């Protein structure tokens, strides 16, 4: 990820906090970026250095104040109250790794040892979460903290913690379904009727942990294959031809049959939850970068078009904005993490429909950049030195591992092929995003 994207991640995370928002793959050659995409990338504006410095300075001030004033034993920053005070969550909250991750990004940006000290302090208390097998959020919690620690310091203990978290996450993969189970919910609960195997769009954001761990000492190459198969399954069941996304997909855990789309965060089973739409764009892009499966590049472009279309419709027809439905009194599941964490309500946008009216001004898509493979063997910057871990214990290795039949049957291969066909069908309904951006038609 470039320095600009890392800076954007810090700024976005800080803005959210201040506002209170809380089938094995076959071998493919790396596709060359299209001419349109390359042109759009070349024409993309560069962030003004003065703006970049101001954003980074503001983020540093707020992060440093919170990191030094708060104590991780009291909880992890999650969001803010109207008066500006922090709302804290326990270590087992799905957002607990975000603050540590922001500190590691600041360490990378500045090279100042004080940021490494802060990041280590806010990372250490999350280690016990590495063996949790009742959640899909281990990427959020562990990869954003210990994963970044290893990538910036080459600390083998941090690597081992992240690899163990990947092993724990892999235990939730169901080979019949071809996906990782999101929540352990009661199908007899009136709020989650018949929810025997829910898979939410959010899951895509945790797959990078598996892809990275597949190439690490103590990891398993099967982890990457599980991640790819989950992404293909998600493309088949979460994406709609109009570019919108469903929040929840329900399956029969025995037969693997897809049952229906549902929602927990959204307005309805047929609406689009805005944060879920962002999960899809980010998650499918990441899955493509890791696997180089063209179906996943197709999948990433579908919600991008849906988002651009939805923004245009909201701009021209504010009445189409959906009214948030009342939220249930509690998230699905009985535990604080085994079910859905108490995520903040987000506005929905009605399922977008294509509009043929060109916009009067040119907008450059932030996604119109060629995608480069992510290195799983990233070395630490030269200024970093790996600390000794002779006094640290090695994480306990569990016997749980993915089922040997994760590759699936020929029927599953057909389903994956159908997923790609569905995505390509949706893509053919519009011009390519990069081409439309280049000519200013969005």
DOVEX-877026 format. One line per field, with one value per residue (C-alpha): residue number from 1; residue in three letters; chain; x, y, z. Coordinates in nm, 2 decimals, always signed. Layout:
# residues N
i: [NUM/...]
aa: [Ala/...]
ch: [A/...]
X: [X/...]
Y: [Y/...]
Z: [Z/...]
//
This chain:
# residues 442
i: [1/2/3/4/5/6/7/8/9/10/11/12/13/14/15/16/17/18/19/20/21/22/23/24/25/26/27/28/29/30/31/32/33/34/35/36/37/38/39/40/41/42/43/44/45/46/47/48/49/50/51/52/53/54/55/56/57/58/59/60/61/62/63/64/65/66/67/68/69/70/71/72/73/74/75/76/77/78/79/80/81/82/83/84/85/86/87/88/89/90/91/92/93/94/95/96/97/98/99/100/101/102/103/104/105/106/107/108/109/110/111/112/113/114/115/116/117/118/119/120/121/122/123/124/125/126/127/128/129/130/131/132/133/134/135/136/137/138/139/140/141/142/143/144/145/146/147/148/149/150/151/152/153/154/155/156/157/158/159/160/161/162/163/164/165/166/167/168/169/170/171/172/173/174/175/176/177/178/179/180/181/182/183/184/185/186/187/188/189/190/191/192/193/194/195/196/197/198/199/200/201/202/203/204/205/206/207/208/209/210/211/212/213/214/215/216/217/218/219/220/221/222/223/224/225/226/227/228/229/230/231/232/233/234/235/236/237/238/239/240/241/242/243/244/245/246/247/248/249/250/251/252/253/254/255/256/257/258/259/260/261/262/263/264/265/266/267/268/269/270/271/272/273/274/275/276/277/278/279/280/281/282/283/284/285/286/287/288/289/290/291/292/293/294/295/296/297/298/299/300/301/302/303/304/305/306/307/308/309/310/311/312/313/314/315/316/317/318/319/320/321/322/323/324/325/326/327/328/329/330/331/332/333/334/335/336/337/338/339/340/341/342/343/344/345/346/347/348/349/350/351/352/353/354/355/356/357/358/359/360/361/362/363/364/365/366/367/368/369/370/371/372/373/374/375/376/377/378/379/380/381/382/383/384/385/386/387/388/389/390/391/392/393/394/395/396/397/398/399/400/401/402/403/404/405/406/407/408/409/410/411/412/413/414/415/416/417/418/419/420/421/422/423/424/425/426/427/428/429/430/431/432/433/434/435/436/437/438/439/440/441/442]
aa: [Unk/Unk/Unk/Unk/Unk/Unk/Unk/Unk/Unk/Unk/Unk/Unk/Unk/Unk/Unk/Unk/Unk/Unk/Unk/Unk/Unk/Unk/Unk/Unk/Unk/Unk/Unk/Unk/Unk/Unk/Unk/Unk/Unk/Unk/Unk/Unk/Unk/Unk/Unk/Unk/Unk/Unk/Unk/Unk/Unk/Unk/Unk/Unk/Unk/Unk/Unk/Unk/Unk/Unk/Unk/Unk/Unk/Unk/Unk/Unk/Unk/Unk/Unk/Unk/Unk/Unk/Unk/Unk/Unk/Unk/Unk/Unk/Unk/Unk/Unk/Unk/Unk/Unk/Unk/Unk/Unk/Unk/Unk/Unk/Unk/Unk/Unk/Unk/Unk/Unk/Unk/Unk/Unk/Unk/Unk/Unk/Unk/Unk/Unk/Unk/Unk/Unk/Unk/Unk/Unk/Unk/Unk/Unk/Unk/Unk/Unk/Unk/Unk/Unk/Unk/Unk/Unk/Unk/Unk/Unk/Unk/Unk/Unk/Unk/Unk/Unk/Unk/Unk/Unk/Unk/Unk/Unk/Unk/Unk/Unk/Unk/Unk/Unk/Unk/Unk/Unk/Unk/Unk/Unk/Unk/Unk/Unk/Unk/Unk/Unk/Unk/Unk/Unk/Unk/Unk/Unk/Unk/Unk/Unk/Unk/Unk/Unk/Unk/Unk/Unk/Unk/Unk/Unk/Unk/Unk/Unk/Unk/Unk/Unk/Unk/Unk/Unk/Unk/Unk/Unk/Unk/Unk/Unk/Unk/Unk/Unk/Unk/Unk/Unk/Unk/Unk/Unk/Unk/Unk/Unk/Unk/Unk/Unk/Unk/Unk/Unk/Unk/Unk/Unk/Unk/Unk/Unk/Unk/Unk/Unk/Unk/Unk/Unk/Unk/Unk/Unk/Unk/Unk/Unk/Unk/Unk/Unk/Unk/Unk/Unk/Unk/Unk/Unk/Unk/Unk/Unk/Unk/Unk/Unk/Unk/Unk/Unk/Unk/Unk/Unk/Unk/Unk/Unk/Unk/Unk/Unk/Unk/Unk/Unk/Unk/Unk/Unk/Unk/Unk/Unk/Unk/Unk/Unk/Unk/Unk/Unk/Unk/Unk/Unk/Unk/Unk/Unk/Unk/Unk/Unk/Unk/Unk/Unk/Unk/Unk/Unk/Unk/Unk/Unk/Unk/Unk/Unk/Unk/Unk/Unk/Unk/Unk/Unk/Unk/Unk/Unk/Unk/Unk/Unk/Unk/Unk/Unk/Unk/Unk/Unk/Unk/Unk/Unk/Unk/Unk/Unk/Unk/Unk/Unk/Unk/Unk/Unk/Unk/Unk/Unk/Unk/Unk/Unk/Unk/Unk/Unk/Unk/Unk/Unk/Unk/Unk/Unk/Unk/Unk/Unk/Unk/Unk/Unk/Unk/Unk/Unk/Unk/Unk/Unk/Unk/Unk/Unk/Unk/Unk/Unk/Unk/Unk/Unk/Unk/Unk/Unk/Unk/Unk/Unk/Unk/Unk/Unk/Unk/Unk/Unk/Unk/Unk/Unk/Unk/Unk/Unk/Unk/Unk/Unk/Unk/Unk/Unk/Unk/Unk/Unk/Unk/Unk/Unk/Unk/Unk/Unk/Unk/Unk/Unk/Unk/Unk/Unk/Unk/Unk/Unk/Unk/Unk/Unk/Unk/Unk/Unk/Unk/Unk/Unk/Unk/Unk/Unk/Unk/Unk/Unk/Unk/Unk/Unk/Unk/Unk/Unk/Unk/Unk/Unk/Unk/Unk/Unk/Unk/Unk/Unk/Unk/Unk/Unk/Unk/Unk/Unk/Unk/Unk/Unk/Unk/Unk/Unk/Unk/Unk/Unk/Unk/Unk/Unk/Unk/Unk/Unk/Unk]
ch: [A/A/A/A/A/A/A/A/A/A/A/A/A/A/A/A/A/A/A/A/A/A/A/A/A/A/A/A/A/A/A/A/A/A/A/A/A/A/A/A/A/A/A/A/A/A/A/A/A/A/A/A/A/A/A/A/A/A/A/A/A/A/A/A/A/A/A/A/A/A/A/A/A/A/A/A/A/A/A/A/A/A/A/A/A/A/A/A/A/A/A/A/A/A/A/A/A/A/A/A/A/A/A/A/A/A/A/A/A/A/A/A/A/A/A/A/A/A/A/A/A/A/A/A/A/A/A/A/A/A/A/A/A/A/A/A/A/A/A/A/A/A/A/A/A/A/A/A/A/A/A/A/A/A/A/A/A/A/A/A/A/A/A/A/A/A/A/A/A/A/A/A/A/A/A/A/A/A/A/A/A/A/A/A/A/A/A/A/A/A/A/A/A/A/A/A/A/A/A/A/A/A/A/A/A/A/A/A/A/A/A/A/A/A/A/A/A/A/A/A/A/A/A/A/A/A/A/A/A/A/A/A/A/A/A/A/A/A/A/A/A/A/A/A/A/A/A/A/A/A/A/A/A/A/A/A/A/A/A/A/A/A/A/A/A/A/A/A/A/A/A/A/A/A/A/A/A/A/A/A/A/A/A/A/A/A/A/A/A/A/A/A/A/A/A/A/A/A/A/A/A/A/A/A/A/A/A/A/A/A/A/A/A/A/A/A/A/A/A/A/A/A/A/A/A/A/A/A/A/A/A/A/A/A/A/A/A/A/A/A/A/A/A/A/A/A/A/A/A/A/A/A/A/A/A/A/A/A/A/A/A/A/A/A/A/A/A/A/A/A/A/A/A/A/A/A/A/A/A/A/A/A/A/A/A/A/A/A/A/A/A/A/A/A/A/A/A/A/A/A/A/A/A/A/A/A/A/A/A/A/A/A/A/A/A/A/A/A/A/A/A/A/A/A/A/A/A/A/A/A/A/A/A/A/A/A/A/A/A/A/A/A]
X: [+0.00/+0.14/+0.22/-0.09/-0.32/-0.18/-0.22/-0.58/-0.64/-0.52/-0.72/-1.04/-1.00/-0.95/-1.25/-1.47/-1.35/-1.41/-1.76/-1.86/-1.89/-1.79/-1.22/-0.85/-0.74/-0.58/-0.26/-0.32/-0.07/-0.09/-0.32/-0.17/-0.35/-0.59/-0.49/-0.79/-0.71/-0.35/-0.45/-0.70/-0.43/-0.19/-0.45/-0.54/-0.46/-0.18/-0.26/-0.13/+0.19/+0.06/-0.27/-0.09/+0.13/-0.17/-0.37/-0.07/+0.00/-0.36/-0.38/-0.05/-0.16/-0.49/-0.34/-0.05/-0.28/-0.51/-0.22/-0.04/-0.34/-0.54/-0.45/-0.51/-0.61/-0.91/-1.02/-0.94/-1.06/-1.36/-1.56/-1.62/-1.91/-2.06/-1.84/-1.53/-1.45/-1.35/-1.58/-1.37/-1.42/-1.28/-1.00/-1.25/-1.44/-1.41/-1.26/-0.99/-0.71/-0.78/-0.62/-0.29/-0.30/-0.32/-0.02/+0.18/+0.10/+0.23/+0.54/+0.59/+0.51/+0.74/+1.02/+1.01/+1.08/+0.81/+0.54/+0.68/+0.68/+0.31/+0.21/+0.37/+0.20/-0.14/-0.07/+0.05/-0.29/-0.46/-0.25/-0.50/-0.75/-0.53/-0.69/-1.05/-1.25/-1.59/-1.55/-1.46/-1.30/-0.95/-0.81/-0.94/-0.81/-0.48/-0.36/-0.41/-0.20/+0.05/+0.04/+0.16/+0.41/+0.58/+0.58/+0.75/+0.98/+1.04/+0.96/+0.91/+0.68/+0.44/+0.45/+0.37/+0.07/-0.07/-0.02/-0.20/-0.49/-0.51/-0.51/-0.80/-0.99/-0.95/-1.15/-1.46/-1.44/-1.71/-1.61/-1.97/-2.06/-1.72/-1.70/-1.61/-1.90/-1.96/-2.17/-2.28/-2.65/-2.96/-3.18/-3.47/-3.43/-3.71/-3.45/-3.25/-3.50/-3.34/-3.00/-2.80/-2.49/-2.47/-2.19/-2.17/-2.00/-1.77/-1.59/-1.40/-1.19/-1.04/-0.92/-0.59/-0.48/-0.52/-0.35/-0.05/-0.02/-0.02/+0.34/+0.48/+0.67/+0.42/+0.14/-0.04/-0.07/-0.43/-0.51/-0.47/-0.69/-0.96/-0.95/-0.99/-1.27/-1.46/-1.42/-1.56/-1.85/-1.91/-1.91/-2.18/-2.42/-2.36/-2.34/-2.65/-2.65/-2.73/-2.40/-2.55/-2.46/-2.64/-2.52/-2.60/-2.61/-2.76/-2.66/-2.75/-2.43/-2.49/-2.56/-2.39/-2.70/-2.74/-3.08/-3.14/-3.00/-3.08/-2.96/-2.86/-2.72/-2.92/-3.27/-3.39/-3.28/-3.29/-3.13/-2.76/-2.58/-2.32/-2.04/-2.10/-2.06/-1.72/-1.63/-1.71/-1.50/-1.20/-1.23/-1.27/-0.99/-0.76/-0.87/-0.79/-0.45/-0.37/-0.50/-0.50/-0.83/-1.00/-1.34/-1.25/-1.13/-1.47/-1.64/-1.45/-1.57/-1.94/-1.99/-1.77/-2.02/-2.31/-2.16/-2.10/-2.46/-2.60/-2.41/-2.54/-2.90/-2.87/-2.73/-3.01/-3.29/-3.25/-3.59/-3.45/-3.24/-3.37/-3.49/-3.29/-3.51/-3.52/-3.23/-3.29/-3.21/-2.90/-2.68/-2.72/-2.55/-2.54/-2.17/-2.01/-1.80/-1.93/-2.23/-2.21/-2.03/-2.24/-2.16/-2.29/-2.59/-2.50/-2.72/-2.84/-2.86/-3.14/-3.03/-2.88/-3.01/-2.81/-2.85/-2.76/-2.73/-2.36/-2.24/-2.15/-1.82/-1.53/-1.47/-1.16/-1.23/-1.01/-1.02/-0.88/-0.53/-0.36/-0.35/-0.02/+0.05/+0.09/+0.43/+0.38/+0.75/+0.78/+1.10/+1.12/+1.26/+1.63/+1.59/+1.41/+1.59/+1.42/+1.42/+1.52/+1.23/+1.43/+1.22/+0.89/+0.70/+0.60/+0.22/+0.04/-0.04/-0.39/-0.48/-0.76/-0.70/-0.90/-1.07/-0.88/-1.16/-1.15/-1.09/-1.46/-1.64/-1.70/-2.03/-1.85/-1.63/-1.94/-2.07/-1.75/-1.76/-2.12/-2.00/-1.75/-2.01/-2.26/-2.00/-1.90/-2.27/-2.31/-1.99/-2.10/-2.42/-2.19/-1.87/-1.56/-1.52/-1.18/-1.30/-1.60/-1.38/-1.13/-1.39/-1.57/-1.90/-1.94]
Y: [+0.00/+0.34/+0.61/+0.81/+0.52/+0.46/+0.83/+0.81/+0.51/+0.70/+1.01/+0.80/+0.61/+0.93/+1.09/+0.80/+0.80/+1.17/+1.15/+0.84/+0.61/+0.33/-2.48/-2.42/-2.15/-2.25/-2.08/-1.77/-1.53/-1.18/-0.97/-0.66/-0.34/-0.22/+0.09/+0.27/+0.19/+0.30/+0.62/+0.69/+0.62/+0.85/+1.13/+1.08/+1.40/+1.39/+1.50/+1.85/+1.82/+2.09/+1.91/+1.59/+1.74/+1.90/+1.58/+1.38/+1.64/+1.64/+1.26/+1.24/+1.49/+1.32/+0.97/+1.06/+1.23/+0.92/+0.67/+0.85/+0.95/+0.62/+0.28/-0.04/-0.21/+0.01/-0.07/+0.02/+0.34/+0.26/+0.59/+0.92/+1.07/+1.40/+1.57/+1.43/+1.17/+0.83/+0.53/+0.22/-0.14/-0.46/-0.65/-0.90/-0.62/-0.64/-0.29/-0.34/-0.37/-0.05/+0.18/-0.02/-0.04/+0.34/+0.37/+0.13/+0.33/+0.64/+0.45/+0.37/+0.72/+0.91/+0.67/+0.82/+0.54/+0.69/+0.56/+0.21/+0.22/+0.34/+0.08/-0.21/-0.10/-0.10/-0.43/-0.65/-0.68/-0.83/-1.15/-1.36/-1.32/-1.53/-1.85/-1.74/-1.97/-1.81/-1.50/-1.40/-1.07/-1.20/-1.01/-0.68/-0.76/-0.94/-0.86/-0.48/-0.51/-0.80/-0.83/-0.47/-0.51/-0.80/-0.63/-0.32/-0.49/-0.85/-0.95/-1.33/-1.34/-1.10/-1.32/-1.63/-1.46/-1.36/-1.71/-1.86/-1.62/-1.74/-2.10/-2.02/-1.83/-2.13/-2.35/-2.16/-2.26/-2.50/-2.69/-2.76/-2.40/-2.28/-2.00/-1.89/-1.87/-1.52/-1.55/-1.84/-1.75/-1.94/-2.02/-2.04/-1.68/-1.47/-1.20/-1.45/-1.71/-2.00/-1.84/-2.16/-2.05/-1.67/-1.52/-1.14/-0.92/-0.80/-1.13/-1.02/-0.78/-1.06/-1.28/-1.10/-1.26/-1.60/-1.51/-1.36/-1.65/-1.91/-1.80/-1.76/-2.01/-2.22/-2.13/-2.35/-2.30/-2.41/-2.08/-1.89/-2.13/-2.10/-1.72/-1.74/-1.98/-1.77/-1.46/-1.65/-1.77/-1.42/-1.29/-1.54/-1.47/-1.11/-0.92/-0.81/-0.73/-0.36/-0.32/-0.33/-0.57/-0.78/-0.77/-1.14/-1.46/-1.76/-2.12/-2.48/-2.59/-2.95/-2.94/-2.60/-2.48/-2.10/-2.01/-1.64/-1.29/-1.11/-0.81/-0.71/-0.36/-0.26/-0.13/-0.45/-0.77/-0.59/-0.26/-0.17/-0.10/+0.16/+0.03/-0.32/-0.17/-0.04/-0.38/-0.53/-0.29/-0.32/-0.70/-0.81/-0.59/-0.74/-1.09/-1.03/-0.89/-1.20/-1.46/-1.29/-1.46/-1.25/-1.33/-1.14/-0.84/-0.85/-0.88/-0.57/-0.36/-0.44/-0.26/+0.03/+0.09/+0.05/+0.30/+0.56/+0.51/+0.54/+0.86/+1.01/+0.92/+1.06/+1.38/+1.42/+1.26/+1.30/+1.15/+0.81/+0.81/+0.53/+0.58/+0.36/+0.09/+0.05/-0.17/-0.48/-0.46/-0.67/-0.82/-1.18/-1.43/-1.46/-1.36/-1.02/-1.14/-1.48/-1.30/-0.97/-0.70/-0.39/-0.20/+0.15/+0.20/+0.33/+0.50/+0.29/+0.39/+0.25/-0.02/+0.19/+0.18/+0.28/+0.63/+0.73/+1.10/+1.21/+1.43/+1.79/+1.78/+1.53/+1.30/+1.09/+0.76/+0.68/+0.31/+0.37/+0.26/-0.06/-0.33/-0.47/-0.80/-0.78/-0.91/-1.17/-1.16/-0.79/-0.70/-0.44/-0.09/-0.06/+0.17/-0.11/-0.39/-0.70/-0.74/-1.05/-1.29/-1.54/-1.47/-1.50/-1.82/-1.98/-1.97/-2.29/-2.47/-2.62/-2.94/-2.77/-2.72/-2.68/-2.99/-3.18/-3.14/-2.76/-2.77/-2.86/-3.07/-3.02/-2.87/-2.61/-2.53/-2.47/-2.24/-2.05/-2.02/-1.90/-1.64/-1.51/-1.51/-1.32/-1.05/-1.02/-0.99/-0.71/-0.54/-0.56/-0.36/-0.06/+0.08/+0.00/+0.22/+0.34/+0.43/+0.62/+0.81/+0.89/+1.05/+1.22/+1.04/+0.97]
Z: [+0.00/-0.09/+0.15/+0.03/+0.10/+0.44/+0.52/+0.40/+0.63/+0.93/+0.85/+0.78/+1.11/+1.30/+1.14/+1.22/+1.58/+1.62/+1.47/+1.69/+1.40/+1.49/-0.50/-0.48/-0.71/-1.04/-1.15/-1.35/-1.50/-1.35/-1.58/-1.71/-1.62/-1.89/-2.09/-1.95/-1.60/-1.65/-1.81/-1.52/-1.27/-1.44/-1.44/-1.08/-0.87/-0.62/-0.27/-0.20/+0.02/+0.25/+0.29/+0.35/+0.62/+0.79/+0.80/+0.93/+1.20/+1.32/+1.32/+1.51/+1.77/+1.84/+1.84/+2.07/+2.32/+2.34/+2.34/+2.63/+2.83/+2.82/+2.95/+2.75/+3.08/+3.09/+2.73/+2.37/+2.20/+1.98/+1.92/+2.09/+2.28/+2.18/+2.44/+2.27/+2.54/+2.42/+2.44/+2.52/+2.43/+2.57/+2.40/+2.26/+2.07/+1.70/+1.68/+1.94/+1.69/+1.50/+1.75/+1.77/+1.39/+1.36/+1.59/+1.38/+1.07/+1.24/+1.33/+0.96/+0.85/+1.09/+1.19/+1.54/+1.80/+2.03/+1.80/+1.81/+2.19/+2.19/+1.93/+2.13/+2.45/+2.28/+2.09/+2.37/+2.55/+2.24/+2.22/+2.41/+2.12/+1.89/+1.99/+1.97/+1.74/+1.79/+1.56/+1.21/+1.32/+1.40/+1.10/+1.24/+1.59/+1.53/+1.18/+1.23/+1.55/+1.56/+1.18/+1.14/+1.42/+1.24/+0.90/+1.05/+1.30/+1.18/+1.54/+1.52/+1.82/+1.65/+1.34/+1.55/+1.71/+1.38/+1.23/+1.53/+1.47/+1.11/+1.23/+1.46/+1.19/+0.95/+1.19/+1.10/+0.73/+0.62/+0.30/+0.21/+0.21/+0.08/+0.34/+0.69/+0.93/+1.06/+1.37/+1.60/+1.63/+1.74/+1.44/+1.68/+1.79/+1.65/+1.55/+1.35/+1.23/+1.04/+1.05/+1.07/+0.88/+0.83/+0.61/+0.62/+0.37/+0.65/+0.63/+0.33/+0.54/+0.74/+0.45/+0.42/+0.75/+0.59/+0.27/+0.45/+0.70/+0.42/+0.33/+0.68/+0.90/+1.08/+0.84/+0.60/+0.22/+0.25/+0.43/+0.11/-0.07/+0.19/+0.16/-0.22/-0.20/+0.06/-0.17/-0.47/-0.26/-0.14/-0.50/-0.58/-0.30/-0.18/-0.51/-0.71/-1.08/-1.01/-0.82/-0.47/-0.20/+0.06/+0.42/+0.52/+0.31/+0.47/+0.40/+0.50/+0.68/+0.59/+0.22/+0.16/-0.03/-0.04/+0.11/+0.09/+0.15/+0.47/+0.67/+1.02/+0.97/+0.66/+0.61/+0.46/+0.29/-0.05/+0.05/+0.06/+0.38/+0.30/+0.51/+0.37/+0.02/+0.12/+0.27/-0.07/-0.27/-0.04/+0.03/-0.33/-0.44/-0.18/-0.26/-0.63/-0.54/-0.33/-0.57/-0.92/-0.99/-1.27/-1.12/-0.81/-1.01/-1.18/-0.84/-0.71/-1.00/-0.94/-0.61/-0.74/-1.02/-0.77/-0.54/-0.81/-0.93/-0.58/-0.51/-0.83/-0.74/-0.39/-0.54/-0.78/-0.58/-0.20/-0.15/-0.24/+0.08/+0.30/+0.66/+0.90/+1.05/+1.43/+1.55/+1.75/+2.12/+2.09/+1.82/+1.71/+1.93/+2.31/+2.37/+2.34/+2.04/+1.94/+1.79/+1.60/+1.79/+1.87/+1.55/+1.51/+1.29/+0.94/+0.69/+0.40/+0.04/-0.17/-0.41/-0.70/-1.05/-1.35/-1.48/-1.83/-1.74/-1.75/-1.47/-1.55/-1.39/-1.40/-1.10/-1.07/-0.91/-0.61/-0.72/-1.07/-0.99/-1.13/-0.86/-0.77/-0.60/-0.22/-0.10/+0.18/+0.26/+0.32/+0.50/+0.78/+0.70/+0.74/+1.04/+1.23/+1.42/+1.54/+1.91/+2.09/+2.17/+2.37/+2.68/+2.50/+2.48/+2.15/+2.09/+2.15/+1.83/+1.81/+1.63/+1.44/+1.07/+0.76/+0.63/+0.36/+0.11/+0.10/-0.27/-0.32/-0.58/-0.95/-0.85/-0.65/-0.94/-1.15/-0.88/-0.89/-1.26/-1.23/-0.99/-1.24/-1.52/-1.30/-1.22/-1.59/-1.68/-1.44/-1.56/-1.93/-1.84/-1.79/-1.94/-1.75/-1.45/-1.55/-1.90/-1.77/-1.53/-1.80/-2.02/-1.74/-1.77/-1.40]
//
